[in-house]
Amino acid sequence: MITNLIIVLGVIVKVIFATLAERKVKGSMQRRIGPNTVGYKGLLQPLTDGVKLILKEGIIPSHANK
């Protein structure tokens, strides 16, 4: 149980830093700054993106055909 949790957290951390590295490389290729607004040099940017994604609400109009 604990080992599974450690493995899952490790994968999540690797994905977070891979996403950050990808965005930094793409920003430098396009001669832009890249993500650097949240935290020290953008280290918290993937975390804030994930929180924003989780907290987003799906707005469905009241007269929509479901």
PDBQT receptor file of N, H, CA, C and O in Angstrom, charges set to zero:
ATOM      1  N   MET A   1       0.826  -1.194   0.000  1.00  0.00    +0.000 N 
ATOM      2  CA  MET A   1       0.000   0.000   0.000  1.00  0.00    +0.000 C 
ATOM      3  C   MET A   1       0.870   1.258   0.000  1.00  0.00    +0.000 C 
ATOM      4  O   MET A   1       0.666   2.156  -0.817  1.00  0.00    +0.000 OA
ATOM      5  N   ILE A   2       1.827   1.323   0.903  1.00  0.00    +0.000 N 
ATOM      6  H   ILE A   2       1.993   0.594   1.567  1.00  0.00    +0.000 HD
ATOM      7  CA  ILE A   2       2.710   2.481   0.985  1.00  0.00    +0.000 C 
ATOM      8  C   ILE A   2       3.601   2.563  -0.253  1.00  0.00    +0.000 C 
ATOM      9  O   ILE A   2       3.846   3.653  -0.771  1.00  0.00    +0.000 OA
ATOM     10  N   THR A   3       4.084   1.419  -0.725  1.00  0.00    +0.000 N 
ATOM     11  H   THR A   3       3.885   0.534  -0.304  1.00  0.00    +0.000 HD
ATOM     12  CA  THR A   3       4.950   1.437  -1.906  1.00  0.00    +0.000 C 
ATOM     13  C   THR A   3       4.190   1.921  -3.136  1.00  0.00    +0.000 C 
ATOM     14  O   THR A   3       4.746   2.632  -3.974  1.00  0.00    +0.000 OA
ATOM     15  N   ASN A   4       2.917   1.537  -3.244  1.00  0.00    +0.000 N 
ATOM     16  H   ASN A   4       2.465   0.960  -2.564  1.00  0.00    +0.000 HD
ATOM     17  CA  ASN A   4       2.114   2.015  -4.376  1.00  0.00    +0.000 C 
ATOM     18  C   ASN A   4       1.949   3.527  -4.326  1.00  0.00    +0.000 C 
ATOM     19  O   ASN A   4       2.020   4.201  -5.354  1.00  0.00    +0.000 OA
ATOM     20  N   LEU A   5       1.729   4.054  -3.130  1.00  0.00    +0.000 N 
ATOM     21  H   LEU A   5       1.672   3.507  -2.295  1.00  0.00    +0.000 HD
ATOM     22  CA  LEU A   5       1.589   5.496  -2.963  1.00  0.00    +0.000 C 
ATOM     23  C   LEU A   5       2.883   6.217  -3.337  1.00  0.00    +0.000 C 
ATOM     24  O   LEU A   5       2.852   7.258  -3.992  1.00  0.00    +0.000 OA
ATOM     25  N   ILE A   6       4.007   5.663  -2.924  1.00  0.00    +0.000 N 
ATOM     26  H   ILE A   6       4.032   4.817  -2.392  1.00  0.00    +0.000 HD
ATOM     27  CA  ILE A   6       5.306   6.258  -3.252  1.00  0.00    +0.000 C 
ATOM     28  C   ILE A   6       5.544   6.235  -4.761  1.00  0.00    +0.000 C 
ATOM     29  O   ILE A   6       6.058   7.202  -5.324  1.00  0.00    +0.000 OA
ATOM     30  N   ILE A   7       5.177   5.150  -5.407  1.00  0.00    +0.000 N 
ATOM     31  H   ILE A   7       4.760   4.365  -4.950  1.00  0.00    +0.000 HD
ATOM     32  CA  ILE A   7       5.355   5.038  -6.854  1.00  0.00    +0.000 C 
ATOM     33  C   ILE A   7       4.477   6.048  -7.579  1.00  0.00    +0.000 C 
ATOM     34  O   ILE A   7       4.936   6.715  -8.506  1.00  0.00    +0.000 OA
ATOM     35  N   VAL A   8       3.217   6.168  -7.165  1.00  0.00    +0.000 N 
ATOM     36  H   VAL A   8       2.844   5.626  -6.411  1.00  0.00    +0.000 HD
ATOM     37  CA  VAL A   8       2.300   7.105  -7.809  1.00  0.00    +0.000 C 
ATOM     38  C   VAL A   8       2.778   8.539  -7.613  1.00  0.00    +0.000 C 
ATOM     39  O   VAL A   8       2.761   9.325  -8.561  1.00  0.00    +0.000 OA
ATOM     40  N   LEU A   9       3.199   8.892  -6.414  1.00  0.00    +0.000 N 
ATOM     41  H   LEU A   9       3.212   8.254  -5.645  1.00  0.00    +0.000 HD
ATOM     42  CA  LEU A   9       3.703  10.239  -6.165  1.00  0.00    +0.000 C 
ATOM     43  C   LEU A   9       4.967  10.522  -6.966  1.00  0.00    +0.000 C 
ATOM     44  O   LEU A   9       5.162  11.635  -7.456  1.00  0.00    +0.000 OA
ATOM     45  N   GLY A  10       5.821   9.516  -7.098  1.00  0.00    +0.000 N 
ATOM     46  H   GLY A  10       5.662   8.612  -6.701  1.00  0.00    +0.000 HD
ATOM     47  CA  GLY A  10       7.025   9.678  -7.915  1.00  0.00    +0.000 C 
ATOM     48  C   GLY A  10       6.699   9.944  -9.372  1.00  0.00    +0.000 C 
ATOM     49  O   GLY A  10       7.326  10.788 -10.012  1.00  0.00    +0.000 OA
ATOM     50  N   VAL A  11       5.722   9.226  -9.893  1.00  0.00    +0.000 N 
ATOM     51  H   VAL A  11       5.213   8.541  -9.373  1.00  0.00    +0.000 HD
ATOM     52  CA  VAL A  11       5.318   9.436 -11.282  1.00  0.00    +0.000 C 
ATOM     53  C   VAL A  11       4.717  10.829 -11.459  1.00  0.00    +0.000 C 
ATOM     54  O   VAL A  11       4.991  11.505 -12.451  1.00  0.00    +0.000 OA
ATOM     55  N   ILE A  12       3.904  11.256 -10.504  1.00  0.00    +0.000 N 
ATOM     56  H   ILE A  12       3.682  10.707  -9.698  1.00  0.00    +0.000 HD
ATOM     57  CA  ILE A  12       3.300  12.590 -10.589  1.00  0.00    +0.000 C 
ATOM     58  C   ILE A  12       4.372  13.673 -10.578  1.00  0.00    +0.000 C 
ATOM     59  O   ILE A  12       4.296  14.627 -11.352  1.00  0.00    +0.000 OA
ATOM     60  N   VAL A  13       5.361  13.534  -9.715  1.00  0.00    +0.000 N 
ATOM     61  H   VAL A  13       5.422  12.759  -9.086  1.00  0.00    +0.000 HD
ATOM     62  CA  VAL A  13       6.442  14.524  -9.647  1.00  0.00    +0.000 C 
ATOM     63  C   VAL A  13       7.236  14.539 -10.946  1.00  0.00    +0.000 C 
ATOM     64  O   VAL A  13       7.612  15.606 -11.429  1.00  0.00    +0.000 OA
ATOM     65  N   LYS A  14       7.492  13.370 -11.511  1.00  0.00    +0.000 N 
ATOM     66  H   LYS A  14       7.186  12.503 -11.118  1.00  0.00    +0.000 HD
ATOM     67  CA  LYS A  14       8.219  13.322 -12.784  1.00  0.00    +0.000 C 
ATOM     68  C   LYS A  14       7.430  13.980 -13.902  1.00  0.00    +0.000 C 
ATOM     69  O   LYS A  14       8.004  14.672 -14.743  1.00  0.00    +0.000 OA
ATOM     70  N   VAL A  15       6.128  13.773 -13.920  1.00  0.00    +0.000 N 
ATOM     71  H   VAL A  15       5.662  13.211 -13.237  1.00  0.00    +0.000 HD
ATOM     72  CA  VAL A  15       5.294  14.401 -14.952  1.00  0.00    +0.000 C 
ATOM     73  C   VAL A  15       5.285  15.911 -14.781  1.00  0.00    +0.000 C 
ATOM     74  O   VAL A  15       5.328  16.650 -15.765  1.00  0.00    +0.000 OA
ATOM     75  N   ILE A  16       5.229  16.373 -13.535  1.00  0.00    +0.000 N 
ATOM     76  H   ILE A  16       5.193  15.772 -12.736  1.00  0.00    +0.000 HD
ATOM     77  CA  ILE A  16       5.240  17.813 -13.275  1.00  0.00    +0.000 C 
ATOM     78  C   ILE A  16       6.515  18.439 -13.815  1.00  0.00    +0.000 C 
ATOM     79  O   ILE A  16       6.460  19.463 -14.496  1.00  0.00    +0.000 OA
ATOM     80  N   PHE A  17       7.654  17.844 -13.523  1.00  0.00    +0.000 N 
ATOM     81  H   PHE A  17       7.699  17.012 -12.969  1.00  0.00    +0.000 HD
ATOM     82  CA  PHE A  17       8.912  18.437 -13.973  1.00  0.00    +0.000 C 
ATOM     83  C   PHE A  17       9.142  18.239 -15.470  1.00  0.00    +0.000 C 
ATOM     84  O   PHE A  17       9.789  19.072 -16.105  1.00  0.00    +0.000 OA
ATOM     85  N   ALA A  18       8.624  17.152 -16.044  1.00  0.00    +0.000 N 
ATOM     86  H   ALA A  18       8.099  16.476 -15.528  1.00  0.00    +0.000 HD
ATOM     87  CA  ALA A  18       8.735  16.977 -17.493  1.00  0.00    +0.000 C 
ATOM     88  C   ALA A  18       7.907  18.034 -18.219  1.00  0.00    +0.000 C 
ATOM     89  O   ALA A  18       8.328  18.564 -19.247  1.00  0.00    +0.000 OA
ATOM     90  N   THR A  19       6.725  18.338 -17.676  1.00  0.00    +0.000 N 
ATOM     91  H   THR A  19       6.383  17.908 -16.841  1.00  0.00    +0.000 HD
ATOM     92  CA  THR A  19       5.883  19.380 -18.259  1.00  0.00    +0.000 C 
ATOM     93  C   THR A  19       6.575  20.737 -18.170  1.00  0.00    +0.000 C 
ATOM     94  O   THR A  19       6.578  21.504 -19.133  1.00  0.00    +0.000 OA
ATOM     95  N   LEU A  20       7.156  21.026 -17.020  1.00  0.00    +0.000 N 
ATOM     96  H   LEU A  20       7.154  20.403 -16.238  1.00  0.00    +0.000 HD
ATOM     97  CA  LEU A  20       7.861  22.296 -16.849  1.00  0.00    +0.000 C 
ATOM     98  C   LEU A  20       9.041  22.400 -17.814  1.00  0.00    +0.000 C 
ATOM     99  O   LEU A  20       9.253  23.443 -18.433  1.00  0.00    +0.000 OA
ATOM    100  N   ALA A  21       9.801  21.323 -17.939  1.00  0.00    +0.000 N 
ATOM    101  H   ALA A  21       9.628  20.476 -17.436  1.00  0.00    +0.000 HD
ATOM    102  CA  ALA A  21      10.954  21.338 -18.849  1.00  0.00    +0.000 C 
ATOM    103  C   ALA A  21      10.497  21.523 -20.294  1.00  0.00    +0.000 C 
ATOM    104  O   ALA A  21      11.121  22.265 -21.052  1.00  0.00    +0.000 OA
ATOM    105  N   GLU A  22       9.415  20.856 -20.676  1.00  0.00    +0.000 N 
ATOM    106  H   GLU A  22       8.907  20.253 -20.060  1.00  0.00    +0.000 HD
ATOM    107  CA  GLU A  22       8.905  20.990 -22.033  1.00  0.00    +0.000 C 
ATOM    108  C   GLU A  22       8.475  22.427 -22.316  1.00  0.00    +0.000 C 
ATOM    109  O   GLU A  22       8.765  22.969 -23.383  1.00  0.00    +0.000 OA
ATOM    110  N   ARG A  23       7.790  23.037 -21.364  1.00  0.00    +0.000 N 
ATOM    111  H   ARG A  23       7.554  22.597 -20.498  1.00  0.00    +0.000 HD
ATOM    112  CA  ARG A  23       7.340  24.414 -21.560  1.00  0.00    +0.000 C 
ATOM    113  C   ARG A  23       8.512  25.374 -21.614  1.00  0.00    +0.000 C 
ATOM    114  O   ARG A  23       8.477  26.346 -22.368  1.00  0.00    +0.000 OA
ATOM    115  N   LYS A  24       9.552  25.122 -20.826  1.00  0.00    +0.000 N 
ATOM    116  H   LYS A  24       9.581  24.333 -20.213  1.00  0.00    +0.000 HD
ATOM    117  CA  LYS A  24      10.740  25.980 -20.867  1.00  0.00    +0.000 C 
ATOM    118  C   LYS A  24      11.445  25.866 -22.220  1.00  0.00    +0.000 C 
ATOM    119  O   LYS A  24      11.867  26.873 -22.790  1.00  0.00    +0.000 OA
ATOM    120  N   VAL A  25      11.572  24.642 -22.733  1.00  0.00    +0.000 N 
ATOM    121  H   VAL A  25      11.230  23.824 -22.270  1.00  0.00    +0.000 HD
ATOM    122  CA  VAL A  25      12.241  24.434 -24.020  1.00  0.00    +0.000 C 
ATOM    123  C   VAL A  25      11.437  25.071 -25.140  1.00  0.00    +0.000 C 
ATOM    124  O   VAL A  25      11.993  25.745 -26.008  1.00  0.00    +0.000 OA
ATOM    125  N   LYS A  26      10.125  24.856 -25.119  1.00  0.00    +0.000 N 
ATOM    126  H   LYS A  26       9.674  24.308 -24.414  1.00  0.00    +0.000 HD
ATOM    127  CA  LYS A  26       9.301  25.462 -26.160  1.00  0.00    +0.000 C 
ATOM    128  C   LYS A  26       9.363  26.983 -26.096  1.00  0.00    +0.000 C 
ATOM    129  O   LYS A  26       9.382  27.646 -27.133  1.00  0.00    +0.000 OA
ATOM    130  N   GLY A  27       9.393  27.541 -24.891  1.00  0.00    +0.000 N 
ATOM    131  H   GLY A  27       9.377  27.003 -24.048  1.00  0.00    +0.000 HD
ATOM    132  CA  GLY A  27       9.503  28.990 -24.737  1.00  0.00    +0.000 C 
ATOM    133  C   GLY A  27      10.817  29.516 -25.283  1.00  0.00    +0.000 C 
ATOM    134  O   GLY A  27      10.854  30.573 -25.912  1.00  0.00    +0.000 OA
ATOM    135  N   SER A  28      11.905  28.776 -25.045  1.00  0.00    +0.000 N 
ATOM    136  H   SER A  28      11.875  27.917 -24.534  1.00  0.00    +0.000 HD
ATOM    137  CA  SER A  28      13.198  29.236 -25.553  1.00  0.00    +0.000 C 
ATOM    138  C   SER A  28      13.289  29.067 -27.068  1.00  0.00    +0.000 C 
ATOM    139  O   SER A  28      13.943  29.865 -27.739  1.00  0.00    +0.000 OA
ATOM    140  N   MET A  29      12.638  28.037 -27.612  1.00  0.00    +0.000 N 
ATOM    141  H   MET A  29      12.106  27.389 -27.067  1.00  0.00    +0.000 HD
ATOM    142  CA  MET A  29      12.645  27.853 -29.063  1.00  0.00    +0.000 C 
ATOM    143  C   MET A  29      11.880  28.978 -29.766  1.00  0.00    +0.000 C 
ATOM    144  O   MET A  29      12.213  29.368 -30.885  1.00  0.00    +0.000 OA
ATOM    145  N   GLN A  30      10.863  29.483 -29.095  1.00  0.00    +0.000 N 
ATOM    146  H   GLN A  30      10.593  29.166 -28.186  1.00  0.00    +0.000 HD
ATOM    147  CA  GLN A  30      10.073  30.559 -29.684  1.00  0.00    +0.000 C 
ATOM    148  C   GLN A  30      10.570  31.938 -29.234  1.00  0.00    +0.000 C 
ATOM    149  O   GLN A  30       9.930  32.959 -29.485  1.00  0.00    +0.000 OA
ATOM    150  N   ARG A  31      11.719  31.939 -28.569  1.00  0.00    +0.000 N 
ATOM    151  H   ARG A  31      12.239  31.109 -28.365  1.00  0.00    +0.000 HD
ATOM    152  CA  ARG A  31      12.324  33.164 -28.045  1.00  0.00    +0.000 C 
ATOM    153  C   ARG A  31      11.379  33.916 -27.111  1.00  0.00    +0.000 C 
ATOM    154  O   ARG A  31      11.262  35.141 -27.152  1.00  0.00    +0.000 OA
ATOM    155  N   ARG A  32      10.715  33.132 -26.273  1.00  0.00    +0.000 N 
ATOM    156  H   ARG A  32      10.810  32.137 -26.240  1.00  0.00    +0.000 HD
ATOM    157  CA  ARG A  32       9.861  33.705 -25.243  1.00  0.00    +0.000 C 
ATOM    158  C   ARG A  32      10.417  33.304 -23.886  1.00  0.00    +0.000 C 
ATOM    159  O   ARG A  32      11.327  32.478 -23.808  1.00  0.00    +0.000 OA
ATOM    160  N   ILE A  33       9.891  33.870 -22.836  1.00  0.00    +0.000 N 
ATOM    161  H   ILE A  33       9.152  34.541 -22.899  1.00  0.00    +0.000 HD
ATOM    162  CA  ILE A  33      10.422  33.598 -21.505  1.00  0.00    +0.000 C 
ATOM    163  C   ILE A  33      10.007  32.217 -21.017  1.00  0.00    +0.000 C 
ATOM    164  O   ILE A  33      10.792  31.523 -20.370  1.00  0.00    +0.000 OA
ATOM    165  N   GLY A  34       8.790  31.818 -21.321  1.00  0.00    +0.000 N 
ATOM    166  H   GLY A  34       8.152  32.381 -21.847  1.00  0.00    +0.000 HD
ATOM    167  CA  GLY A  34       8.288  30.560 -20.797  1.00  0.00    +0.000 C 
ATOM    168  C   GLY A  34       7.638  30.770 -19.441  1.00  0.00    +0.000 C 
ATOM    169  O   GLY A  34       7.494  31.909 -18.998  1.00  0.00    +0.000 OA
ATOM    170  N   PRO A  35       7.243  29.694 -18.774  1.00  0.00    +0.000 N 
ATOM    171  CA  PRO A  35       6.551  29.851 -17.491  1.00  0.00    +0.000 C 
ATOM    172  C   PRO A  35       7.528  30.278 -16.391  1.00  0.00    +0.000 C 
ATOM    173  O   PRO A  35       8.413  29.511 -16.011  1.00  0.00    +0.000 OA
ATOM    174  N   ASN A  36       7.369  31.476 -15.893  1.00  0.00    +0.000 N 
ATOM    175  H   ASN A  36       6.651  32.099 -16.202  1.00  0.00    +0.000 HD
ATOM    176  CA  ASN A  36       8.259  31.929 -14.828  1.00  0.00    +0.000 C 
ATOM    177  C   ASN A  36       7.554  32.846 -13.845  1.00  0.00    +0.000 C 
ATOM    178  O   ASN A  36       8.214  33.580 -13.110  1.00  0.00    +0.000 OA
ATOM    179  N   THR A  37       6.225  32.820 -13.815  1.00  0.00    +0.000 N 
ATOM    180  H   THR A  37       5.689  32.224 -14.413  1.00  0.00    +0.000 HD
ATOM    181  CA  THR A  37       5.511  33.790 -12.997  1.00  0.00    +0.000 C 
ATOM    182  C   THR A  37       5.161  33.264 -11.613  1.00  0.00    +0.000 C 
ATOM    183  O   THR A  37       5.034  34.058 -10.681  1.00  0.00    +0.000 OA
ATOM    184  N   VAL A  38       5.002  31.960 -11.445  1.00  0.00    +0.000 N 
ATOM    185  H   VAL A  38       5.105  31.315 -12.203  1.00  0.00    +0.000 HD
ATOM    186  CA  VAL A  38       4.573  31.406 -10.165  1.00  0.00    +0.000 C 
ATOM    187  C   VAL A  38       5.747  30.686  -9.511  1.00  0.00    +0.000 C 
ATOM    188  O   VAL A  38       6.299  29.741 -10.076  1.00  0.00    +0.000 OA
ATOM    189  N   GLY A  39       6.123  31.135  -8.326  1.00  0.00    +0.000 N 
ATOM    190  H   GLY A  39       5.675  31.903  -7.867  1.00  0.00    +0.000 HD
ATOM    191  CA  GLY A  39       7.219  30.497  -7.618  1.00  0.00    +0.000 C 
ATOM    192  C   GLY A  39       8.570  30.953  -8.148  1.00  0.00    +0.000 C 
ATOM    193  O   GLY A  39       8.652  31.840  -8.998  1.00  0.00    +0.000 OA
ATOM    194  N   TYR A  40       9.616  30.341  -7.639  1.00  0.00    +0.000 N 
ATOM    195  H   TYR A  40       9.549  29.620  -6.949  1.00  0.00    +0.000 HD
ATOM    196  CA  TYR A  40      10.973  30.678  -8.044  1.00  0.00    +0.000 C 
ATOM    197  C   TYR A  40      11.253  30.085  -9.414  1.00  0.00    +0.000 C 
ATOM    198  O   TYR A  40      11.318  28.865  -9.561  1.00  0.00    +0.000 OA
ATOM    199  N   LYS A  41      11.420  30.937 -10.416  1.00  0.00    +0.000 N 
ATOM    200  H   LYS A  41      11.368  31.929 -10.297  1.00  0.00    +0.000 HD
ATOM    201  CA  LYS A  41      11.693  30.553 -11.801  1.00  0.00    +0.000 C 
ATOM    202  C   LYS A  41      10.650  29.604 -12.371  1.00  0.00    +0.000 C 
ATOM    203  O   LYS A  41      10.970  28.783 -13.231  1.00  0.00    +0.000 OA
ATOM    204  N   GLY A  42       9.413  29.702 -11.908  1.00  0.00    +0.000 N 
ATOM    205  H   GLY A  42       9.154  30.368 -11.209  1.00  0.00    +0.000 HD
ATOM    206  CA  GLY A  42       8.325  28.927 -12.476  1.00  0.00    +0.000 C 
ATOM    207  C   GLY A  42       8.196  27.510 -11.956  1.00  0.00    +0.000 C 
ATOM    208  O   GLY A  42       7.501  26.704 -12.575  1.00  0.00    +0.000 OA
ATOM    209  N   LEU A  43       8.832  27.170 -10.850  1.00  0.00    +0.000 N 
ATOM    210  H   LEU A  43       9.397  27.825 -10.347  1.00  0.00    +0.000 HD
ATOM    211  CA  LEU A  43       8.780  25.795 -10.354  1.00  0.00    +0.000 C 
ATOM    212  C   LEU A  43       7.392  25.398  -9.863  1.00  0.00    +0.000 C 
ATOM    213  O   LEU A  43       7.074  24.209  -9.826  1.00  0.00    +0.000 OA
ATOM    214  N   LEU A  44       6.570  26.355  -9.490  1.00  0.00    +0.000 N 
ATOM    215  H   LEU A  44       6.829  27.321  -9.521  1.00  0.00    +0.000 HD
ATOM    216  CA  LEU A  44       5.227  26.026  -9.020  1.00  0.00    +0.000 C 
ATOM    217  C   LEU A  44       4.171  26.140 -10.116  1.00  0.00    +0.000 C 
ATOM    218  O   LEU A  44       2.992  25.899  -9.858  1.00  0.00    +0.000 OA
ATOM    219  N   GLN A  45       4.568  26.499 -11.320  1.00  0.00    +0.000 N 
ATOM    220  H   GLN A  45       5.525  26.695 -11.530  1.00  0.00    +0.000 HD
ATOM    221  CA  GLN A  45       3.610  26.686 -12.409  1.00  0.00    +0.000 C 
ATOM    222  C   GLN A  45       2.835  25.405 -12.737  1.00  0.00    +0.000 C 
ATOM    223  O   GLN A  45       1.616  25.486 -12.888  1.00  0.00    +0.000 OA
ATOM    224  N   PRO A  46       3.465  24.225 -12.857  1.00  0.00    +0.000 N 
ATOM    225  CA  PRO A  46       2.679  23.018 -13.140  1.00  0.00    +0.000 C 
ATOM    226  C   PRO A  46       1.690  22.686 -12.017  1.00  0.00    +0.000 C 
ATOM    227  O   PRO A  46       0.594  22.190 -12.279  1.00  0.00    +0.000 OA
ATOM    228  N   LEU A  47       2.073  22.958 -10.783  1.00  0.00    +0.000 N 
ATOM    229  H   LEU A  47       2.963  23.361 -10.570  1.00  0.00    +0.000 HD
ATOM    230  CA  LEU A  47       1.170  22.699  -9.666  1.00  0.00    +0.000 C 
ATOM    231  C   LEU A  47      -0.051  23.611  -9.744  1.00  0.00    +0.000 C 
ATOM    232  O   LEU A  47      -1.177  23.159  -9.540  1.00  0.00    +0.000 OA
ATOM    233  N   THR A  48       0.164  24.879 -10.037  1.00  0.00    +0.000 N 
ATOM    234  H   THR A  48       1.079  25.246 -10.203  1.00  0.00    +0.000 HD
ATOM    235  CA  THR A  48      -0.968  25.797 -10.146  1.00  0.00    +0.000 C 
ATOM    236  C   THR A  48      -1.837  25.466 -11.351  1.00  0.00    +0.000 C 
ATOM    237  O   THR A  48      -3.055  25.639 -11.295  1.00  0.00    +0.000 OA
ATOM    238  N   ASP A  49      -1.239  24.994 -12.439  1.00  0.00    +0.000 N 
ATOM    239  H   ASP A  49      -0.250  24.853 -12.485  1.00  0.00    +0.000 HD
ATOM    240  CA  ASP A  49      -2.027  24.567 -13.599  1.00  0.00    +0.000 C 
ATOM    241  C   ASP A  49      -2.914  23.377 -13.238  1.00  0.00    +0.000 C 
ATOM    242  O   ASP A  49      -4.073  23.317 -13.648  1.00  0.00    +0.000 OA
ATOM    243  N   GLY A  50      -2.369  22.434 -12.473  1.00  0.00    +0.000 N 
ATOM    244  H   GLY A  50      -1.427  22.483 -12.141  1.00  0.00    +0.000 HD
ATOM    245  CA  GLY A  50      -3.157  21.269 -12.055  1.00  0.00    +0.000 C 
ATOM    246  C   GLY A  50      -4.296  21.658 -11.136  1.00  0.00    +0.000 C 
ATOM    247  O   GLY A  50      -5.407  21.146 -11.275  1.00  0.00    +0.000 OA
ATOM    248  N   VAL A  51      -4.037  22.559 -10.197  1.00  0.00    +0.000 N 
ATOM    249  H   VAL A  51      -3.134  22.975 -10.084  1.00  0.00    +0.000 HD
ATOM    250  CA  VAL A  51      -5.098  23.020  -9.287  1.00  0.00    +0.000 C 
ATOM    251  C   VAL A  51      -6.180  23.745 -10.076  1.00  0.00    +0.000 C 
ATOM    252  O   VAL A  51      -7.370  23.561  -9.816  1.00  0.00    +0.000 OA
ATOM    253  N   LYS A  52      -5.775  24.563 -11.032  1.00  0.00    +0.000 N 
ATOM    254  H   LYS A  52      -4.809  24.712 -11.243  1.00  0.00    +0.000 HD
ATOM    255  CA  LYS A  52      -6.745  25.283 -11.860  1.00  0.00    +0.000 C 
ATOM    256  C   LYS A  52      -7.598  24.306 -12.660  1.00  0.00    +0.000 C 
ATOM    257  O   LYS A  52      -8.804  24.509 -12.801  1.00  0.00    +0.000 OA
ATOM    258  N   LEU A  53      -6.988  23.257 -13.180  1.00  0.00    +0.000 N 
ATOM    259  H   LEU A  53      -6.008  23.093 -13.066  1.00  0.00    +0.000 HD
ATOM    260  CA  LEU A  53      -7.722  22.260 -13.954  1.00  0.00    +0.000 C 
ATOM    261  C   LEU A  53      -8.727  21.511 -13.083  1.00  0.00    +0.000 C 
ATOM    262  O   LEU A  53      -9.847  21.241 -13.515  1.00  0.00    +0.000 OA
ATOM    263  N   ILE A  54      -8.328  21.178 -11.860  1.00  0.00    +0.000 N 
ATOM    264  H   ILE A  54      -7.418  21.398 -11.508  1.00  0.00    +0.000 HD
ATOM    265  CA  ILE A  54      -9.221  20.448 -10.956  1.00  0.00    +0.000 C 
ATOM    266  C   ILE A  54     -10.391  21.323 -10.523  1.00  0.00    +0.000 C 
ATOM    267  O   ILE A  54     -11.515  20.834 -10.405  1.00  0.00    +0.000 OA
ATOM    268  N   LEU A  55     -10.145  22.600 -10.287  1.00  0.00    +0.000 N 
ATOM    269  H   LEU A  55      -9.232  22.996 -10.383  1.00  0.00    +0.000 HD
ATOM    270  CA  LEU A  55     -11.176  23.489  -9.763  1.00  0.00    +0.000 C 
ATOM    271  C   LEU A  55     -12.074  24.108 -10.839  1.00  0.00    +0.000 C 
ATOM    272  O   LEU A  55     -13.020  24.821 -10.507  1.00  0.00    +0.000 OA
ATOM    273  N   LYS A  56     -11.797  23.851 -12.104  1.00  0.00    +0.000 N 
ATOM    274  H   LYS A  56     -11.028  23.272 -12.373  1.00  0.00    +0.000 HD
ATOM    275  CA  LYS A  56     -12.629  24.413 -13.162  1.00  0.00    +0.000 C 
ATOM    276  C   LYS A  56     -14.026  23.812 -13.104  1.00  0.00    +0.000 C 
ATOM    277  O   LYS A  56     -14.196  22.619 -12.855  1.00  0.00    +0.000 OA
ATOM    278  N   GLU A  57     -15.014  24.653 -13.336  1.00  0.00    +0.000 N 
ATOM    279  H   GLU A  57     -14.876  25.622 -13.538  1.00  0.00    +0.000 HD
ATOM    280  CA  GLU A  57     -16.393  24.191 -13.356  1.00  0.00    +0.000 C 
ATOM    281  C   GLU A  57     -16.850  24.050 -14.794  1.00  0.00    +0.000 C 
ATOM    282  O   GLU A  57     -16.537  24.874 -15.653  1.00  0.00    +0.000 OA
ATOM    283  N   GLY A  58     -17.598  22.984 -15.033  1.00  0.00    +0.000 N 
ATOM    284  H   GLY A  58     -17.851  22.314 -14.335  1.00  0.00    +0.000 HD
ATOM    285  CA  GLY A  58     -18.217  22.832 -16.332  1.00  0.00    +0.000 C 
ATOM    286  C   GLY A  58     -19.563  23.531 -16.298  1.00  0.00    +0.000 C 
ATOM    287  O   GLY A  58     -20.461  23.115 -15.567  1.00  0.00    +0.000 OA
ATOM    288  N   ILE A  59     -19.709  24.573 -17.070  1.00  0.00    +0.000 N 
ATOM    289  H   ILE A  59     -18.979  24.912 -17.665  1.00  0.00    +0.000 HD
ATOM    290  CA  ILE A  59     -20.952  25.341 -17.078  1.00  0.00    +0.000 C 
ATOM    291  C   ILE A  59     -21.861  24.791 -18.165  1.00  0.00    +0.000 C 
ATOM    292  O   ILE A  59     -21.511  24.776 -19.345  1.00  0.00    +0.000 OA
ATOM    293  N   ILE A  60     -23.038  24.338 -17.741  1.00  0.00    +0.000 N 
ATOM    294  H   ILE A  60     -23.322  24.351 -16.782  1.00  0.00    +0.000 HD
ATOM    295  CA  ILE A  60     -24.031  23.814 -18.681  1.00  0.00    +0.000 C 
ATOM    296  C   ILE A  60     -25.235  24.753 -18.656  1.00  0.00    +0.000 C 
ATOM    297  O   ILE A  60     -25.823  24.960 -17.595  1.00  0.00    +0.000 OA
ATOM    298  N   PRO A  61     -25.606  25.313 -19.772  1.00  0.00    +0.000 N 
ATOM    299  CA  PRO A  61     -26.769  26.195 -19.803  1.00  0.00    +0.000 C 
ATOM    300  C   PRO A  61     -28.027  25.469 -19.328  1.00  0.00    +0.000 C 
ATOM    301  O   PRO A  61     -28.166  24.263 -19.532  1.00  0.00    +0.000 OA
ATOM    302  N   SER A  62     -28.941  26.206 -18.695  1.00  0.00    +0.000 N 
ATOM    303  H   SER A  62     -28.827  27.185 -18.529  1.00  0.00    +0.000 HD
ATOM    304  CA  SER A  62     -30.131  25.575 -18.118  1.00  0.00    +0.000 C 
ATOM    305  C   SER A  62     -31.062  25.009 -19.177  1.00  0.00    +0.000 C 
ATOM    306  O   SER A  62     -31.811  24.073 -18.894  1.00  0.00    +0.000 OA
ATOM    307  N   HIS A  63     -31.036  25.551 -20.388  1.00  0.00    +0.000 N 
ATOM    308  H   HIS A  63     -30.428  26.310 -20.618  1.00  0.00    +0.000 HD
ATOM    309  CA  HIS A  63     -31.928  25.062 -21.449  1.00  0.00    +0.000 C 
ATOM    310  C   HIS A  63     -31.218  24.141 -22.434  1.00  0.00    +0.000 C 
ATOM    311  O   HIS A  63     -31.725  23.905 -23.530  1.00  0.00    +0.000 OA
ATOM    312  N   ALA A  64     -30.064  23.624 -22.064  1.00  0.00    +0.000 N 
ATOM    313  H   ALA A  64     -29.651  23.817 -21.174  1.00  0.00    +0.000 HD
ATOM    314  CA  ALA A  64     -29.308  22.764 -22.966  1.00  0.00    +0.000 C 
ATOM    315  C   ALA A  64     -29.918  21.364 -23.009  1.00  0.00    +0.000 C 
ATOM    316  O   ALA A  64     -30.453  20.879 -22.011  1.00  0.00    +0.000 OA
ATOM    317  N   ASN A  65     -29.833  20.731 -24.157  1.00  0.00    +0.000 N 
ATOM    318  H   ASN A  65     -29.398  21.125 -24.967  1.00  0.00    +0.000 HD
ATOM    319  CA  ASN A  65     -30.320  19.360 -24.328  1.00  0.00    +0.000 C 
ATOM    320  C   ASN A  65     -29.192  18.415 -23.928  1.00  0.00    +0.000 C 
ATOM    321  O   ASN A  65     -28.184  18.313 -24.629  1.00  0.00    +0.000 OA
ATOM    322  N   LYS A  66     -29.359  17.732 -22.811  1.00  0.00    +0.000 N 
ATOM    323  H   LYS A  66     -30.178  17.815 -22.242  1.00  0.00    +0.000 HD
ATOM    324  CA  LYS A  66     -28.316  16.825 -22.344  1.00  0.00    +0.000 C 
ATOM    325  C   LYS A  66     -28.400  15.507 -23.060  1.00  0.00    +0.000 C 
ATOM    326  O   LYS A  66     -27.598  14.611 -22.799  1.00  0.00    +0.000 OA
TER     327      LYS A  66
